[in-house]
Amino acid sequence: MKNLLRTIILGIAVFATTTIAAQEVSTSVKPSKKARQTISLGEEIPRDTVGKKHNRGLKQHLIIPKGEWQIGAQISHVSLSSSNSEFMLLINGLDANASMTKIAPFFAYSYHNNRSIGLRFQYTTASGGVSKGELDLLSDDLNFEVENLRADLTSFQASIYHRSYLGLDNKGRIGVFADIALSYANNKNVFSYSEDTRHSFARTHQLKLGLFPGVVIFPMNNISTHVSMGIGGVSYNHTDYVKDGQVIGSRDFSKANFKLDVLDISIGLTIHL
């Protein structure tokens, strides 16, 4: 009787041990979903290639993480003078100068890794004038003199833009980006050449969709600098010509222009929060 009882107890123990071991093996080989891990700056962002036949293979490194706020400003200044120009060989005794300054504060939010959307406000002022000049078209019969010509521009612009980044290194320090911006601008152009034209100007309302590629560099962890250049876009313009407070003419036109614009180069500083 004792031997029978001992045999039953031993059998129960062996069965329990085998069952527990089998459960542990089953748990270890059962596939489980991995929790989404946070990607560190500079790490390669995995691409979703399901259902795609082609993959260009360009590595995408994280440079702007999701949930980040960006605050900064862009500044641009260009000045020209006839005294250092080599392209006005047909004009004798020319005394002319021009300058353009742009200041554009902005803020943006990163709604996705390497993707952000933001608002930008821009103030532009430009002026130029010719005090004296004699135009000589290589003939004594084709020459005339000009003096006291002046042109001034004042512009206020507001735009909403979407920026896509492409990180280039595994440290999250260097990258390129492309802005697609929808903007509205209110421009006032004054061109005067006599006393009668001093109170005349042109007011333009412009709606534009433009493209602005650039390069961004992080010299510090939370501060970046960037350089961008406008390469054109499509726009609709409405212009009113005003003289002595009265509208004497209007013009509506649209245009599409894609080229590198050296007058639309901006240098910016951004604080990342």
C-alpha positions in Angstrom: 0.0 0.0 0.0 2.8 2.4 0.9 4.6 1.6 -2.4 1.4 2.3 -4.4 0.8 5.6 -2.6 4.5 6.6 -3.2 4.2 5.7 -6.9 1.0 7.9 -7.3 2.7 10.9 -5.6 5.8 10.5 -7.7 3.6 10.4 -10.9 1.7 13.5 -9.9 5.0 15.4 -9.3 6.4 14.4 -12.7 3.2 15.4 -14.5 3.1 18.8 -12.8 6.8 19.4 -13.6 6.3 18.5 -17.3 3.3 20.7 -17.6 5.0 23.8 -16.1 8.0 23.3 -18.4 5.8 23.0 -21.5 4.0 26.2 -20.6 7.3 28.0 -20.2 8.6 26.8 -23.6 5.3 27.8 -25.2 5.5 31.3 -23.7 9.1 31.8 -24.8 8.4 30.9 -28.5 5.1 32.7 -28.8 5.4 35.9 -30.9 4.6 39.1 -29.1 4.1 42.7 -30.3 7.0 44.9 -29.5 6.2 48.2 -27.8 7.0 51.3 -30.0 10.3 52.7 -28.9 11.4 56.3 -29.1 13.9 57.1 -31.8 16.9 59.0 -30.7 18.3 62.0 -32.6 20.4 60.9 -35.6 19.0 57.4 -35.7 17.6 56.1 -39.0 13.9 56.4 -39.3 12.4 53.1 -40.6 10.5 53.3 -43.8 7.2 51.7 -44.6 7.8 49.7 -47.8 4.8 47.4 -47.6 3.1 47.3 -51.0 5.8 49.4 -52.7 7.7 47.9 -55.6 10.6 50.4 -55.5 12.6 52.0 -52.7 15.2 54.6 -53.6 17.2 53.6 -50.5 17.9 57.2 -49.2 18.4 56.9 -45.5 16.3 59.2 -43.3 17.9 60.3 -40.0 15.9 62.0 -37.3 16.8 65.6 -36.9 13.5 67.1 -35.6 11.5 64.9 -33.2 7.8 64.9 -32.9 6.2 67.3 -30.4 9.0 70.0 -30.7 8.3 73.7 -30.8 10.4 76.1 -32.8 10.8 79.8 -32.4 13.1 82.0 -34.5 13.6 84.6 -37.1 15.0 85.0 -40.6 17.1 88.0 -41.8 18.1 89.1 -45.2 19.9 92.2 -46.5 21.2 93.0 -50.0 22.8 96.3 -51.1 24.0 97.4 -54.5 25.9 100.4 -55.7 27.0 101.7 -59.0 30.5 102.3 -57.7 31.3 98.6 -57.4 29.3 97.3 -60.4 30.9 95.9 -63.5 27.7 95.6 -65.5 26.8 99.2 -66.3 29.3 99.9 -69.0 26.7 101.7 -71.1 26.0 104.4 -68.5 28.4 107.2 -68.0 28.7 109.1 -64.7 26.2 106.9 -63.0 25.4 107.6 -59.3 23.0 104.9 -58.2 22.4 102.7 -55.2 19.8 100.2 -53.9 19.2 98.1 -50.8 16.7 95.5 -49.5 16.1 94.3 -46.0 13.8 91.5 -44.8 12.9 90.5 -41.2 10.7 87.5 -40.7 9.9 86.1 -37.2 8.3 82.6 -37.2 7.1 79.8 -34.9 6.4 76.2 -35.8 5.3 72.8 -34.3 6.6 69.4 -35.3 3.6 67.2 -35.7 5.7 64.2 -36.9 9.3 63.2 -36.9 11.1 65.5 -39.4 7.8 67.2 -40.3 6.6 70.6 -39.0 4.0 73.3 -39.8 4.3 76.9 -38.9 3.5 80.6 -39.3 5.8 83.3 -40.6 5.4 87.1 -40.7 7.7 89.1 -42.9 8.5 92.8 -43.2 10.4 94.0 -46.2 11.7 97.4 -47.1 13.6 98.3 -50.2 14.8 101.5 -51.7 16.9 102.6 -54.7 17.6 105.7 -56.6 19.6 107.3 -59.4 20.9 110.7 -58.7 22.5 111.2 -62.1 23.2 109.1 -65.1 23.9 109.4 -68.8 22.8 106.5 -71.0 24.9 106.0 -74.1 23.9 103.2 -76.5 27.1 103.3 -78.5 25.8 106.1 -80.6 25.6 109.9 -80.4 21.9 109.7 -81.5 20.9 107.2 -78.8 21.7 108.8 -75.5 19.8 110.6 -72.9 20.3 111.7 -69.3 18.3 110.8 -66.2 18.4 112.2 -62.7 16.5 112.2 -59.4 14.8 108.8 -60.0 13.7 106.9 -56.9 11.8 103.7 -56.1 10.7 102.5 -52.6 9.0 99.3 -51.5 7.3 98.4 -48.3 5.8 95.0 -47.8 4.0 93.1 -45.1 3.6 89.3 -45.5 2.0 86.5 -43.6 2.4 82.9 -44.6 1.7 79.3 -43.4 4.3 76.8 -44.4 5.0 73.1 -44.2 8.6 72.0 -43.7 10.0 68.5 -44.5 13.5 67.7 -43.1 16.0 65.1 -44.2 18.7 64.3 -41.7 22.1 63.7 -43.2 24.2 62.4 -40.3 23.8 59.9 -37.4 24.3 62.7 -34.8 21.2 64.8 -35.8 23.4 67.9 -36.5 23.1 68.5 -40.3 20.2 68.3 -42.6 18.3 69.8 -45.6 14.7 70.9 -45.8 12.1 72.1 -48.2 9.3 74.6 -47.3 6.0 74.8 -49.2 4.5 78.2 -48.2 1.1 79.8 -48.9 1.4 83.5 -48.3 -0.4 86.8 -48.5 1.5 90.0 -49.1 0.5 93.7 -49.1 3.0 95.7 -51.1 3.3 99.4 -51.6 5.6 100.6 -54.5 6.5 104.2 -54.9 8.3 105.4 -58.1 9.0 109.1 -58.4 10.9 111.1 -60.9 9.4 114.5 -60.6 7.3 116.7 -58.2 4.1 115.5 -59.8 4.8 111.8 -59.0 5.7 112.1 -55.4 2.2 111.3 -54.2 1.6 108.4 -56.6 2.1 104.8 -55.7 1.0 101.2 -56.6 -0.7 99.0 -54.0 -0.5 95.2 -54.7 -2.2 92.4 -52.9 -0.5 89.1 -53.7 -1.5 85.5 -52.9 1.4 83.1 -53.6 2.4 79.4 -53.3 6.1 79.1 -53.2 9.0 76.6 -52.6 12.0 77.4 -50.4 14.7 74.7 -50.0 17.5 75.1 -47.5 20.2 73.7 -45.2 20.1 73.5 -41.4 23.0 73.0 -39.0 22.8 72.5 -35.2 25.9 74.1 -33.5 24.2 73.5 -30.1 21.6 71.0 -29.0 18.7 73.4 -28.9 19.8 76.1 -31.3 20.1 75.8 -35.1 21.0 78.0 -38.0 19.7 77.7 -41.5 20.0 79.2 -45.0 17.1 79.1 -47.4 16.5 80.3 -51.0 13.3 81.0 -52.9 13.1 79.1 -56.2 9.8 80.6 -57.3 6.1 79.5 -57.4 2.7 80.6 -58.6 1.0 83.8 -57.6 -2.1 85.9 -58.2 -1.8 89.7 -58.0 -4.2 92.6 -57.8 -2.7 96.1 -58.2 -4.3 99.5 -57.8 -2.6 102.6 -59.0 -3.2 105.6 -56.7 -2.6 109.3 -57.4 -3.4 112.0 -54.9 -5.5 109.5 -53.0 -7.6 108.4 -56.0 -7.4 105.0 -57.7 -6.7 105.8 -61.4 -6.3 102.2 -62.6 -6.2 98.5 -61.6 -4.6 95.4 -62.9 -5.1 91.7 -62.2 -2.6 89.1 -63.3 -1.2 85.7 -62.3 2.2 84.2 -63.1 4.3 81.1 -62.5 8.0 81.5 -62.2 10.5 78.9 -61.1 14.2 79.9 -60.9 16.8 80.6 -58.3 16.2 84.1 -56.8 19.4 85.6 -55.3 17.3 88.4 -53.8 15.3 85.8 -51.8 18.1 84.3 -49.7 17.5 84.3 -46.0 19.6 83.4 -43.0 17.7 82.2 -39.9 18.3 81.3 -36.2 15.9 78.9 -34.5 15.4 77.9 -30.8 14.1 74.4 -30.3 11.9 73.8 -27.3 
